[in-house]
């Protein structure tokens, strides 16, 4: 799990929420990270970095707009343990 936080830390970001739970397959984890990011390029770059991690099978990126100037993005990663 520390590897999944690294792309955020390199940008000086602290995720708002981080959760992990056992996946449907033995030895797998489903991990969700929620962070406030100002632009799409940063979100896409972090998602790309997450996809490059050896144990990560897939990354989903979801955008939620709460206020006109604040965008929250959730990153879902499915990783083998």
Order of alpha helices (4+ residues) and beta strands (2+ residues): alpha-beta-beta-alpha-beta-beta
